[in-house]
Structure formats: C-alpha cells, structure tokens
Amino acid sequence: METTEQTTTAASAQTSTANVSKISIKYICGDCRMENDIKPRDPIRCRECGCRILYKKRTKRMIVFDAR
C-alpha cells in the first residue's frame, strides 16, 4: 500500500510542476508597449525591442477594497 501512495504522490507532484510551467502571464513593455507572454522560467525581456522594463497587465476582474 505504501508504494502505491508514494507513486500517486510522485505523479501528482510532477503534474502540478508541469501545469505551473505552462502558465504564462501577460506583461506590457515599458518602451514599445508590446504585449509579451512570459512563463516562469523565461527571461524578463521584451521580445520586440529587448527592453527589461515590463509592467504586469491589469486584470479585468473587479476588485473591491473596503476603506475605513
């Protein structure tokens, strides 16, 4: 029983690692304003002009903060 639990745990750990590497986040270049999709292991650099200043794209989801 222990070997099947270890195998299942190892398989789920590999699956979660694979899912993280597929996720890309959209950034906007500070110089040319081009959108870039960057994955966690990609270099932080614009693909068009090579600039290293990138801004995270704003979410479309509504976020509400309580002010007091």
All heavy atoms as TSV, in Angstrom:
chain	resi	resn	atom	element	x	y	z
A	1	MET	N	N	0.807	-1.186	0.000
A	1	MET	CA	C	0.000	0.000	0.000
A	1	MET	C	C	0.853	1.253	0.000
A	1	MET	O	O	0.497	2.232	-0.629
A	1	MET	CB	C	-0.888	0.003	1.231
A	1	MET	CG	C	-2.266	-0.426	0.968
A	1	MET	SD	S	-3.321	0.566	1.960
A	1	MET	CE	C	-4.816	-0.176	1.562
A	2	GLU	N	N	1.945	1.233	0.713
A	2	GLU	CA	C	2.784	2.413	0.804
A	2	GLU	C	C	3.388	2.767	-0.552
A	2	GLU	O	O	3.535	3.936	-0.876
A	2	GLU	CB	C	3.884	2.202	1.832
A	2	GLU	CG	C	3.362	2.137	3.257
A	2	GLU	CD	C	4.467	1.896	4.242
A	2	GLU	OE1	O	5.629	2.167	3.913
A	2	GLU	OE2	O	4.173	1.446	5.352
A	3	THR	N	N	3.732	1.774	-1.343
A	3	THR	CA	C	4.344	2.057	-2.642
A	3	THR	C	C	3.352	2.712	-3.597
A	3	THR	O	O	3.733	3.587	-4.358
A	3	THR	CB	C	4.904	0.772	-3.282
A	3	THR	OG1	O	3.840	-0.182	-3.394
A	3	THR	CG2	C	6.041	0.214	-2.476
A	4	THR	N	N	2.085	2.321	-3.556
A	4	THR	CA	C	1.095	2.963	-4.430
A	4	THR	C	C	0.833	4.393	-3.993
A	4	THR	O	O	0.641	5.268	-4.826
A	4	THR	CB	C	-0.229	2.172	-4.448
A	4	THR	OG1	O	-0.719	2.061	-3.112
A	4	THR	CG2	C	-0.054	0.804	-5.057
A	5	GLU	N	N	0.844	4.658	-2.693
A	5	GLU	CA	C	0.654	6.023	-2.203
A	5	GLU	C	C	1.829	6.900	-2.604
A	5	GLU	O	O	1.653	8.042	-3.017
A	5	GLU	CB	C	0.490	6.033	-0.686
A	5	GLU	CG	C	-0.820	5.447	-0.213
A	5	GLU	CD	C	-0.899	5.387	1.302
A	5	GLU	OE1	O	-0.003	5.949	1.973
A	5	GLU	OE2	O	-1.846	4.786	1.803
A	6	GLN	N	N	3.050	6.354	-2.516
A	6	GLN	CA	C	4.236	7.108	-2.907
A	6	GLN	C	C	4.229	7.381	-4.403
A	6	GLN	O	O	4.581	8.469	-4.839
A	6	GLN	CB	C	5.498	6.350	-2.517
A	6	GLN	CG	C	5.719	6.295	-1.028
A	6	GLN	CD	C	6.891	5.401	-0.668
A	6	GLN	OE1	O	7.419	4.701	-1.523
A	6	GLN	NE2	N	7.279	5.425	0.594
A	7	THR	N	N	3.814	6.398	-5.205
A	7	THR	CA	C	3.747	6.557	-6.646
A	7	THR	C	C	2.709	7.610	-7.026
A	7	THR	O	O	2.949	8.460	-7.869
A	7	THR	CB	C	3.406	5.211	-7.322
A	7	THR	OG1	O	4.325	4.223	-6.885
A	7	THR	CG2	C	3.456	5.337	-8.823
A	8	THR	N	N	1.549	7.572	-6.368
A	8	THR	CA	C	0.494	8.539	-6.632
A	8	THR	C	C	0.944	9.949	-6.254
A	8	THR	O	O	0.717	10.903	-6.985
A	8	THR	CB	C	-0.782	8.182	-5.847
A	8	THR	OG1	O	-1.138	6.837	-6.140
A	8	THR	CG2	C	-1.918	9.104	-6.185
A	9	THR	N	N	1.620	10.080	-5.118
A	9	THR	CA	C	2.112	11.383	-4.677
A	9	THR	C	C	3.165	11.914	-5.644
A	9	THR	O	O	3.154	13.092	-5.993
A	9	THR	CB	C	2.711	11.279	-3.261
A	9	THR	OG1	O	1.744	10.703	-2.394
A	9	THR	CG2	C	3.124	12.630	-2.748
A	10	ALA	N	N	4.059	11.068	-6.096
A	10	ALA	CA	C	5.098	11.486	-7.037
A	10	ALA	C	C	4.481	11.904	-8.372
A	10	ALA	O	O	4.889	12.896	-8.973
A	10	ALA	CB	C	6.101	10.363	-7.253
A	11	ALA	N	N	3.469	11.186	-8.833
A	11	ALA	CA	C	2.805	11.515	-10.095
A	11	ALA	C	C	2.068	12.846	-9.989
A	11	ALA	O	O	2.106	13.655	-10.912
A	11	ALA	CB	C	1.846	10.402	-10.497
A	12	SER	N	N	1.405	13.086	-8.869
A	12	SER	CA	C	0.685	14.354	-8.704
A	12	SER	C	C	1.652	15.520	-8.591
A	12	SER	O	O	1.368	16.612	-9.061
A	12	SER	CB	C	-0.242	14.302	-7.500
A	12	SER	OG	O	0.510	14.175	-6.318
A	13	ALA	N	N	2.817	15.320	-7.985
A	13	ALA	CA	C	3.827	16.378	-7.891
A	13	ALA	C	C	4.365	16.730	-9.266
A	13	ALA	O	O	4.569	17.905	-9.584
A	13	ALA	CB	C	4.962	15.942	-6.975
A	14	GLN	N	N	4.570	15.740	-10.126
A	14	GLN	CA	C	5.049	16.002	-11.486
A	14	GLN	C	C	3.988	16.718	-12.298
A	14	GLN	O	O	4.288	17.611	-13.080
A	14	GLN	CB	C	5.433	14.697	-12.172
A	14	GLN	CG	C	6.701	14.076	-11.616
A	14	GLN	CD	C	6.987	12.735	-12.253
A	14	GLN	OE1	O	6.157	12.181	-12.961
A	14	GLN	NE2	N	8.169	12.209	-11.986
A	15	THR	N	N	2.716	16.373	-12.118
A	15	THR	CA	C	1.628	17.011	-12.842
A	15	THR	C	C	1.505	18.471	-12.441
A	15	THR	O	O	1.352	19.341	-13.287
A	15	THR	CB	C	0.300	16.283	-12.567
A	15	THR	OG1	O	0.452	14.908	-12.905
A	15	THR	CG2	C	-0.828	16.881	-13.378
A	16	SER	N	N	1.592	18.771	-11.144
A	16	SER	CA	C	1.478	20.159	-10.699
A	16	SER	C	C	2.664	20.985	-11.189
A	16	SER	O	O	2.510	22.141	-11.541
A	16	SER	CB	C	1.368	20.235	-9.180
A	16	SER	OG	O	2.552	19.756	-8.583
A	17	THR	N	N	3.853	20.404	-11.258
A	17	THR	CA	C	5.019	21.105	-11.781
A	17	THR	C	C	4.844	21.376	-13.267
A	17	THR	O	O	5.189	22.459	-13.746
A	17	THR	CB	C	6.292	20.267	-11.554
A	17	THR	OG1	O	6.389	19.958	-10.167
A	17	THR	CG2	C	7.521	21.024	-11.999
A	18	ALA	N	N	4.285	20.444	-14.011
A	18	ALA	CA	C	4.059	20.631	-15.442
A	18	ALA	C	C	3.022	21.721	-15.685
A	18	ALA	O	O	3.153	22.508	-16.612
A	18	ALA	CB	C	3.612	19.317	-16.080
A	19	ASN	N	N	1.968	21.797	-14.865
A	19	ASN	CA	C	0.945	22.826	-15.018
A	19	ASN	C	C	1.506	24.214	-14.750
A	19	ASN	O	O	1.135	25.172	-15.395
A	19	ASN	CB	C	-0.240	22.560	-14.090
A	19	ASN	CG	C	-1.047	21.367	-14.540
A	19	ASN	OD1	O	-1.008	20.984	-15.702
A	19	ASN	ND2	N	-1.772	20.782	-13.613
A	20	VAL	N	N	2.408	24.354	-13.799
A	20	VAL	CA	C	2.998	25.649	-13.480
A	20	VAL	C	C	3.855	26.141	-14.641
A	20	VAL	O	O	3.842	27.322	-14.966
A	20	VAL	CB	C	3.841	25.550	-12.182
A	20	VAL	CG1	C	4.656	26.800	-11.975
A	20	VAL	CG2	C	2.941	25.304	-10.998
A	21	SER	N	N	4.584	25.251	-15.299
A	21	SER	CA	C	5.458	25.675	-16.383
A	21	SER	C	C	4.671	26.089	-17.627
A	21	SER	O	O	5.187	26.831	-18.452
A	21	SER	CB	C	6.447	24.565	-16.742
A	21	SER	OG	O	5.744	23.445	-17.236
A	22	LYS	N	N	3.419	25.670	-17.781
A	22	LYS	CA	C	2.607	26.036	-18.938
A	22	LYS	C	C	1.932	27.391	-18.768
A	22	LYS	O	O	1.531	28.004	-19.740
A	22	LYS	CB	C	1.539	24.975	-19.185
A	22	LYS	CG	C	2.098	23.657	-19.657
A	22	LYS	CD	C	0.998	22.665	-19.876
A	22	LYS	CE	C	1.557	21.314	-20.274
A	22	LYS	NZ	N	0.497	20.323	-20.465
A	23	ILE	N	N	1.820	27.882	-17.534
A	23	ILE	CA	C	1.133	29.140	-17.279
A	23	ILE	C	C	1.998	30.296	-17.760
A	23	ILE	O	O	3.174	30.378	-17.454
A	23	ILE	CB	C	0.845	29.303	-15.771
A	23	ILE	CG1	C	-0.079	28.219	-15.290
A	23	ILE	CG2	C	0.264	30.682	-15.482
A	23	ILE	CD1	C	-0.257	28.186	-13.802
A	24	SER	N	N	1.388	31.196	-18.532
A	24	SER	CA	C	2.108	32.391	-18.945
A	24	SER	C	C	1.324	33.613	-18.500
A	24	SER	O	O	0.100	33.617	-18.486
A	24	SER	CB	C	2.307	32.408	-20.457
A	24	SER	OG	O	1.076	32.484	-21.111
A	25	ILE	N	N	2.045	34.651	-18.111
A	25	ILE	CA	C	1.437	35.878	-17.630
A	25	ILE	C	C	1.734	36.977	-18.638
A	25	ILE	O	O	2.832	37.057	-19.178
A	25	ILE	CB	C	1.993	36.237	-16.242
A	25	ILE	CG1	C	1.676	35.103	-15.265
A	25	ILE	CG2	C	1.416	37.545	-15.744
A	25	ILE	CD1	C	2.309	35.257	-13.919
A	26	LYS	N	N	0.742	37.831	-18.879
A	26	LYS	CA	C	0.906	38.901	-19.863
A	26	LYS	C	C	1.535	40.120	-19.215
A	26	LYS	O	O	1.104	40.584	-18.173
A	26	LYS	CB	C	-0.436	39.268	-20.473
A	26	LYS	CG	C	-0.997	38.148	-21.297
A	26	LYS	CD	C	-2.149	38.608	-22.124
A	26	LYS	CE	C	-2.658	37.402	-22.890
A	26	LYS	NZ	N	-3.025	37.684	-24.205
A	27	TYR	N	N	2.587	40.634	-19.863
A	27	TYR	CA	C	3.268	41.846	-19.436
A	27	TYR	C	C	3.294	42.820	-20.604
A	27	TYR	O	O	3.262	42.426	-21.763
A	27	TYR	CB	C	4.706	41.531	-19.019
A	27	TYR	CG	C	4.808	40.785	-17.720
A	27	TYR	CD1	C	4.816	39.400	-17.691
A	27	TYR	CD2	C	4.914	41.465	-16.522
A	27	TYR	CE1	C	4.915	38.715	-16.500
A	27	TYR	CE2	C	5.012	40.784	-15.319
A	27	TYR	CZ	C	5.015	39.408	-15.323
A	27	TYR	OH	O	5.107	38.728	-14.137
A	28	ILE	N	N	3.384	44.118	-20.292
A	28	ILE	CA	C	3.456	45.157	-21.314
A	28	ILE	C	C	4.830	45.812	-21.220
A	28	ILE	O	O	5.276	46.195	-20.130
A	28	ILE	CB	C	2.332	46.195	-21.116
A	28	ILE	CG1	C	0.979	45.502	-21.242
A	28	ILE	CG2	C	2.460	47.331	-22.116
A	28	ILE	CD1	C	-0.197	46.370	-20.912
A	29	CYS	N	N	5.492	45.980	-22.344
A	29	CYS	CA	C	6.825	46.567	-22.396
A	29	CYS	C	C	6.746	48.055	-22.058
A	29	CYS	O	O	5.817	48.753	-22.463
A	29	CYS	CB	C	7.424	46.375	-23.783
A	29	CYS	SG	S	9.044	47.161	-23.961
A	30	GLY	N	N	7.742	48.550	-21.336
A	30	GLY	CA	C	7.785	49.950	-20.955
A	30	GLY	C	C	8.177	50.864	-22.104
A	30	GLY	O	O	7.830	52.044	-22.091
A	31	ASP	N	N	8.889	50.372	-23.108
A	31	ASP	CA	C	9.325	51.209	-24.235
A	31	ASP	C	C	8.374	51.137	-25.422
A	31	ASP	O	O	7.865	52.147	-25.877
A	31	ASP	CB	C	10.718	50.792	-24.703
A	31	ASP	CG	C	11.803	51.300	-23.783
A	31	ASP	OD1	O	11.510	52.189	-22.956
A	31	ASP	OD2	O	12.933	50.808	-23.889
A	32	CYS	N	N	8.126	49.947	-25.934
A	32	CYS	CA	C	7.354	49.814	-27.178
A	32	CYS	C	C	5.879	49.474	-26.946
A	32	CYS	O	O	5.114	49.385	-27.894
A	32	CYS	CB	C	7.992	48.776	-28.088
A	32	CYS	SG	S	7.919	47.084	-27.463
A	33	ARG	N	N	5.453	49.253	-25.690
A	33	ARG	CA	C	4.057	48.944	-25.329
A	33	ARG	C	C	3.525	47.664	-25.982
A	33	ARG	O	O	2.335	47.505	-26.162
A	33	ARG	CB	C	3.118	50.100	-25.658
A	33	ARG	CG	C	3.497	51.396	-25.051
A	33	ARG	CD	C	3.152	51.389	-23.593
A	33	ARG	NE	N	3.490	52.698	-23.030
A	33	ARG	CZ	C	3.903	52.872	-21.806
A	33	ARG	NH1	N	4.027	51.855	-21.009
A	33	ARG	NH2	N	4.200	54.052	-21.355
A	34	MET	N	N	4.399	46.755	-26.312
A	34	MET	CA	C	4.014	45.472	-26.907
A	34	MET	C	C	3.672	44.488	-25.800
A	34	MET	O	O	4.315	44.467	-24.758
A	34	MET	CB	C	5.181	44.935	-27.745
A	34	MET	CG	C	4.842	43.767	-28.576
A	34	MET	SD	S	3.829	44.319	-29.925
A	34	MET	CE	C	3.583	42.802	-30.769
A	35	GLU	N	N	2.627	43.667	-25.983
A	35	GLU	CA	C	2.264	42.639	-25.013
A	35	GLU	C	C	3.196	41.443	-25.157
A	35	GLU	O	O	3.482	40.999	-26.266
A	35	GLU	CB	C	0.829	42.179	-25.217
A	35	GLU	CG	C	-0.191	43.121	-24.674
A	35	GLU	CD	C	-1.584	42.526	-24.674
A	35	GLU	OE1	O	-1.719	41.297	-24.795
A	35	GLU	OE2	O	-2.535	43.306	-24.555
A	36	ASN	N	N	3.656	40.915	-24.029
A	36	ASN	CA	C	4.539	39.754	-24.012
A	36	ASN	C	C	3.956	38.705	-23.083
A	36	ASN	O	O	3.535	39.024	-21.969
A	36	ASN	CB	C	5.926	40.147	-23.488
A	36	ASN	CG	C	6.632	41.080	-24.424
A	36	ASN	OD1	O	7.007	40.690	-25.506
A	36	ASN	ND2	N	6.812	42.324	-24.001
A	37	ASP	N	N	3.925	37.456	-23.517
A	37	ASP	CA	C	3.534	36.340	-22.663
A	37	ASP	C	C	4.812	35.730	-22.107
A	37	ASP	O	O	5.649	35.239	-22.866
A	37	ASP	CB	C	2.765	35.280	-23.447
A	37	ASP	CG	C	1.406	35.790	-23.891
A	37	ASP	OD1	O	0.852	36.656	-23.195
A	37	ASP	OD2	O	0.904	35.325	-24.926
A	38	ILE	N	N	4.962	35.770	-20.789
A	38	ILE	CA	C	6.189	35.280	-20.167
A	38	ILE	C	C	5.848	34.149	-19.213
A	38	ILE	O	O	4.959	34.274	-18.371
A	38	ILE	CB	C	6.917	36.411	-19.434
A	38	ILE	CG1	C	7.344	37.456	-20.457
A	38	ILE	CG2	C	8.108	35.885	-18.664
A	38	ILE	CD1	C	8.106	38.605	-19.891
A	39	LYS	N	N	6.563	33.048	-19.349
A	39	LYS	CA	C	6.420	31.892	-18.472
A	39	LYS	C	C	7.396	32.035	-17.310
A	39	LYS	O	O	8.317	32.843	-17.373
A	39	LYS	CB	C	6.688	30.614	-19.262
A	39	LYS	CG	C	5.652	30.385	-20.341
A	39	LYS	CD	C	5.956	29.147	-21.133
A	39	LYS	CE	C	4.937	29.015	-22.265
A	39	LYS	NZ	N	5.266	27.931	-23.157
A	40	PRO	N	N	7.226	31.247	-16.246
A	40	PRO	CA	C	8.079	31.411	-15.060
A	40	PRO	C	C	9.580	31.297	-15.313
A	40	PRO	O	O	10.352	31.986	-14.673
A	40	PRO	CB	C	7.609	30.288	-14.131
A	40	PRO	CG	C	6.202	30.047	-14.521
A	40	PRO	CD	C	6.138	30.295	-15.998
A	41	ARG	N	N	10.029	30.493	-16.228
A	41	ARG	CA	C	11.472	30.321	-16.465
A	41	ARG	C	C	12.008	31.157	-17.624
A	41	ARG	O	O	13.187	31.106	-17.925
A	41	ARG	CB	C	11.781	28.841	-16.743
A	41	ARG	CG	C	11.513	27.945	-15.573
A	41	ARG	CD	C	12.503	28.219	-14.497
A	41	ARG	NE	N	12.251	27.359	-13.351
A	41	ARG	CZ	C	12.898	27.475	-12.224
A	41	ARG	NH1	N	13.812	28.384	-12.076
A	41	ARG	NH2	N	12.615	26.689	-11.219
A	42	ASP	N	N	11.166	31.957	-18.281
A	42	ASP	CA	C	11.611	32.800	-19.389
A	42	ASP	C	C	12.362	34.017	-18.850
A	42	ASP	O	O	12.092	34.486	-17.755
A	42	ASP	CB	C	10.413	33.286	-20.215
A	42	ASP	CG	C	9.813	32.198	-21.077
A	42	ASP	OD1	O	10.451	31.139	-21.224
A	42	ASP	OD2	O	8.710	32.405	-21.605
A	43	PRO	N	N	13.293	34.554	-19.639
A	43	PRO	CA	C	13.979	35.782	-19.206
A	43	PRO	C	C	13.022	36.976	-19.234
A	43	PRO	O	O	12.125	37.051	-20.070
A	43	PRO	CB	C	15.093	35.953	-20.247
A	43	PRO	CG	C	14.663	35.160	-21.416
A	43	PRO	CD	C	13.803	34.043	-20.903
A	44	ILE	N	N	13.228	37.917	-18.311
A	44	ILE	CA	C	12.392	39.111	-18.234
A	44	ILE	C	C	12.931	40.103	-19.263
A	44	ILE	O	O	13.824	40.889	-18.994
A	44	ILE	CB	C	12.431	39.730	-16.817
A	44	ILE	CG1	C	12.104	38.691	-15.761
A	44	ILE	CG2	C	11.511	40.930	-16.722
A	44	ILE	CD1	C	10.725	38.091	-15.870
A	45	ARG	N	N	12.375	40.029	-20.464
A	45	ARG	CA	C	12.846	40.857	-21.561
A	45	ARG	C	C	11.770	40.919	-22.629
A	45	ARG	O	O	11.099	39.938	-22.898
A	45	ARG	CB	C	14.107	40.223	-22.147
A	45	ARG	CG	C	14.890	41.102	-23.053
A	45	ARG	CD	C	16.233	40.476	-23.270
A	45	ARG	NE	N	17.157	41.073	-22.322
A	45	ARG	CZ	C	18.250	41.717	-22.690
A	45	ARG	NH1	N	18.584	41.792	-23.944
A	45	ARG	NH2	N	19.033	42.254	-21.791
A	46	CYS	N	N	11.595	42.090	-23.230
A	46	CYS	CA	C	10.630	42.255	-24.312
A	46	CYS	C	C	11.102	41.473	-25.532
A	46	CYS	O	O	12.285	41.506	-25.879
A	46	CYS	CB	C	10.473	43.738	-24.648
A	46	CYS	SG	S	9.357	44.047	-26.030
A	47	ARG	N	N	10.188	40.816	-26.202
A	47	ARG	CA	C	10.552	40.023	-27.383
A	47	ARG	C	C	10.756	40.890	-28.620
A	47	ARG	O	O	11.392	40.474	-29.571
A	47	ARG	CB	C	9.477	38.978	-27.648
A	47	ARG	CG	C	9.328	38.003	-26.493
A	47	ARG	CD	C	8.385	36.877	-26.838
A	47	ARG	NE	N	8.002	36.119	-25.664
A	47	ARG	CZ	C	8.749	35.162	-25.127
A	47	ARG	NH1	N	9.906	34.876	-25.642
A	47	ARG	NH2	N	8.317	34.510	-24.064
A	48	GLU	N	N	10.218	42.113	-28.618
A	48	GLU	CA	C	10.346	43.005	-29.774
A	48	GLU	C	C	11.595	43.887	-29.691
A	48	GLU	O	O	12.402	43.908	-30.605
A	48	GLU	CB	C	9.096	43.891	-29.895
A	48	GLU	CG	C	7.838	43.117	-30.217
A	48	GLU	CD	C	7.862	42.480	-31.592
A	48	GLU	OE1	O	8.309	43.144	-32.546
A	48	GLU	OE2	O	7.435	41.326	-31.706
A	49	CYS	N	N	11.727	44.640	-28.584
A	49	CYS	CA	C	12.813	45.619	-28.511
A	49	CYS	C	C	13.937	45.227	-27.556
A	49	CYS	O	O	14.996	45.842	-27.568
A	49	CYS	CB	C	12.250	46.992	-28.115
A	49	CYS	SG	S	11.610	47.079	-26.438
A	50	GLY	N	N	13.725	44.227	-26.694
A	50	GLY	CA	C	14.767	43.779	-25.777
A	50	GLY	C	C	14.811	44.544	-24.465
A	50	GLY	O	O	15.706	44.324	-23.652
A	51	CYS	N	N	13.877	45.434	-24.244
A	51	CYS	CA	C	13.834	46.228	-23.013
A	51	CYS	C	C	13.529	45.317	-21.822
A	51	CYS	O	O	12.793	44.349	-21.938
A	51	CYS	CB	C	12.768	47.312	-23.147
A	51	CYS	SG	S	12.608	48.337	-21.682
A	52	ARG	N	N	14.109	45.646	-20.661
A	52	ARG	CA	C	13.883	44.832	-19.464
A	52	ARG	C	C	12.844	45.419	-18.525
A	52	ARG	O	O	12.622	44.887	-17.452
A	52	ARG	CB	C	15.201	44.659	-18.716
A	52	ARG	CG	C	16.186	43.828	-19.487
A	52	ARG	CD	C	17.413	43.618	-18.667
A	52	ARG	NE	N	18.375	42.823	-19.410
A	52	ARG	CZ	C	19.530	42.448	-18.929
A	52	ARG	NH1	N	19.887	42.810	-17.729
A	52	ARG	NH2	N	20.335	41.724	-19.654
A	53	ILE	N	N	12.217	46.512	-18.901
A	53	ILE	CA	C	11.185	47.121	-18.067
A	53	ILE	C	C	9.832	46.641	-18.561
A	53	ILE	O	O	9.375	47.012	-19.637
A	53	ILE	CB	C	11.259	48.656	-18.118
A	53	ILE	CG1	C	12.618	49.106	-17.604
A	53	ILE	CG2	C	10.135	49.263	-17.302
A	53	ILE	CD1	C	12.883	50.570	-17.792
A	54	LEU	N	N	9.187	45.781	-17.772
A	54	LEU	CA	C	7.890	45.211	-18.136
A	54	LEU	C	C	6.899	45.468	-17.008
A	54	LEU	O	O	7.245	45.399	-15.835
A	54	LEU	CB	C	8.011	43.710	-18.389
A	54	LEU	CG	C	8.932	43.292	-19.529
A	54	LEU	CD1	C	9.046	41.780	-19.560
A	54	LEU	CD2	C	8.432	43.805	-20.848
A	55	TYR	N	N	5.665	45.776	-17.383
A	55	TYR	CA	C	4.606	46.018	-16.429
A	55	TYR	C	C	3.566	44.913	-16.560
A	55	TYR	O	O	3.192	44.542	-17.669
A	55	TYR	CB	C	3.931	47.371	-16.695
A	55	TYR	CG	C	4.889	48.524	-16.571
A	55	TYR	CD1	C	5.436	49.112	-17.705
A	55	TYR	CD2	C	5.241	49.010	-15.328
A	55	TYR	CE1	C	6.317	50.174	-17.599
A	55	TYR	CE2	C	6.120	50.078	-15.207
A	55	TYR	CZ	C	6.656	50.647	-16.347
A	55	TYR	OH	O	7.531	51.700	-16.234
A	56	LYS	N	N	3.087	44.433	-15.412
A	56	LYS	CA	C	2.069	43.391	-15.423
A	56	LYS	C	C	0.753	43.985	-15.909
A	56	LYS	O	O	0.364	45.077	-15.497
A	56	LYS	CB	C	1.892	42.808	-14.030
A	56	LYS	CG	C	1.069	41.544	-14.007
A	56	LYS	CD	C	0.949	41.037	-12.594
A	56	LYS	CE	C	1.671	39.728	-12.472
A	56	LYS	NZ	N	1.461	39.119	-11.164
A	57	LYS	N	N	0.082	43.264	-16.802
A	57	LYS	CA	C	-1.175	43.740	-17.359
A	57	LYS	C	C	-2.256	43.730	-16.281
A	57	LYS	O	O	-2.339	42.810	-15.481
A	57	LYS	CB	C	-1.585	42.860	-18.536
A	57	LYS	CG	C	-2.724	43.433	-19.323
A	57	LYS	CD	C	-2.918	42.701	-20.615
A	57	LYS	CE	C	-4.055	43.347	-21.368
A	57	LYS	NZ	N	-4.282	42.723	-22.627
A	58	ARG	N	N	-3.073	44.744	-16.290
A	58	ARG	CA	C	-4.140	44.872	-15.296
A	58	ARG	C	C	-5.203	43.801	-15.524
A	58	ARG	O	O	-5.547	43.478	-16.653
A	58	ARG	CB	C	-4.772	46.248	-15.403
A	58	ARG	CG	C	-5.820	46.496	-14.358
A	58	ARG	CD	C	-6.325	47.891	-14.428
A	58	ARG	NE	N	-5.326	48.782	-13.873
A	58	ARG	CZ	C	-5.591	49.974	-13.378
A	58	ARG	NH1	N	-6.816	50.439	-13.411
A	58	ARG	NH2	N	-4.644	50.723	-12.878
A	59	THR	N	N	-5.733	43.274	-14.433
A	59	THR	CA	C	-6.767	42.248	-14.519
A	59	THR	C	C	-8.116	42.864	-14.886
A	59	THR	O	O	-8.383	44.025	-14.576
A	59	THR	CB	C	-6.880	41.475	-13.191
A	59	THR	OG1	O	-7.850	40.465	-13.341
A	59	THR	CG2	C	-7.289	42.370	-12.055
A	60	LYS	N	N	-8.955	42.101	-15.538
A	60	LYS	CA	C	-10.293	42.555	-15.895
A	60	LYS	C	C	-11.291	42.255	-14.784
A	60	LYS	O	O	-12.411	42.742	-14.797
A	60	LYS	CB	C	-10.751	41.867	-17.178
A	60	LYS	CG	C	-9.793	42.065	-18.326
A	60	LYS	CD	C	-10.489	42.631	-19.503
A	60	LYS	CE	C	-9.538	42.625	-20.674
A	60	LYS	NZ	N	-9.169	43.881	-21.138
A	61	ARG	N	N	-10.878	41.451	-13.807
A	61	ARG	CA	C	-11.740	41.078	-12.699
A	61	ARG	C	C	-11.931	42.272	-11.764
A	61	ARG	O	O	-11.000	43.016	-11.482
A	61	ARG	CB	C	-11.110	39.923	-11.935
A	61	ARG	CG	C	-12.009	39.330	-10.885
A	61	ARG	CD	C	-11.371	38.141	-10.254
A	61	ARG	NE	N	-10.203	38.593	-9.486
A	61	ARG	CZ	C	-9.363	37.801	-8.875
A	61	ARG	NH1	N	-9.501	36.501	-8.963
A	61	ARG	NH2	N	-8.351	38.275	-8.199
A	62	MET	N	N	-13.144	42.453	-11.282
A	62	MET	CA	C	-13.453	43.565	-10.387
A	62	MET	C	C	-12.914	43.271	-9.003
A	62	MET	O	O	-13.219	42.236	-8.415
A	62	MET	CB	C	-14.971	43.768	-10.336
A	62	MET	CG	C	-15.382	44.902	-9.505
A	62	MET	SD	S	-14.803	46.401	-10.249
A	62	MET	CE	C	-15.861	47.561	-9.503
A	63	ILE	N	N	-12.089	44.181	-8.482
A	63	ILE	CA	C	-11.523	44.037	-7.140
A	63	ILE	C	C	-12.010	45.227	-6.322
A	63	ILE	O	O	-11.842	46.371	-6.716
A	63	ILE	CB	C	-9.991	44.001	-7.193
A	63	ILE	CG1	C	-9.523	42.813	-8.028
A	63	ILE	CG2	C	-9.413	43.947	-5.792
A	63	ILE	CD1	C	-8.038	42.785	-8.253
A	64	VAL	N	N	-12.595	44.933	-5.161
A	64	VAL	CA	C	-13.135	45.982	-4.300
A	64	VAL	C	C	-12.407	45.932	-2.959
A	64	VAL	O	O	-12.282	44.878	-2.344
A	64	VAL	CB	C	-14.650	45.795	-4.077
A	64	VAL	CG1	C	-15.199	46.844	-3.148
A	64	VAL	CG2	C	-15.377	45.813	-5.401
A	65	PHE	N	N	-11.917	47.093	-2.518
A	65	PHE	CA	C	-11.270	47.212	-1.229
A	65	PHE	C	C	-12.160	48.009	-0.285
A	65	PHE	O	O	-12.779	48.994	-0.688
A	65	PHE	CB	C	-9.919	47.924	-1.358
A	65	PHE	CG	C	-8.920	47.150	-2.169
A	65	PHE	CD1	C	-8.645	47.507	-3.472
A	65	PHE	CD2	C	-8.262	46.066	-1.629
A	65	PHE	CE1	C	-7.724	46.808	-4.218
A	65	PHE	CE2	C	-7.340	45.346	-2.370
A	65	PHE	CZ	C	-7.072	45.725	-3.667
A	66	ASP	N	N	-12.228	47.583	0.966
A	66	ASP	CA	C	-13.003	48.321	1.962
A	66	ASP	C	C	-12.119	49.406	2.570
A	66	ASP	O	O	-11.037	49.127	3.101
A	66	ASP	CB	C	-13.480	47.380	3.081
A	66	ASP	CG	C	-14.529	46.399	2.574
A	66	ASP	OD1	O	-15.251	46.763	1.631
A	66	ASP	OD2	O	-14.613	45.291	3.141
A	67	ALA	N	N	-12.559	50.654	2.494
A	67	ALA	CA	C	-11.819	51.771	3.093
A	67	ALA	C	C	-12.539	52.211	4.357
A	67	ALA	O	O	-13.751	52.305	4.396
A	67	ALA	CB	C	-11.747	52.920	2.105
A	68	ARG	N	N	-11.779	52.475	5.361
A	68	ARG	CA	C	-12.380	52.909	6.624
A	68	ARG	C	C	-11.803	54.216	7.054
A	68	ARG	O	O	-10.764	54.612	6.868
A	68	ARG	CB	C	-12.137	51.867	7.711
A	68	ARG	CG	C	-12.884	50.600	7.390
A	68	ARG	CD	C	-12.695	49.622	8.515
A	68	ARG	NE	N	-13.341	48.394	8.105
A	68	ARG	CZ	C	-13.807	47.535	8.938
A	68	ARG	NH1	N	-13.709	47.727	10.227
A	68	ARG	NH2	N	-14.374	46.446	8.524
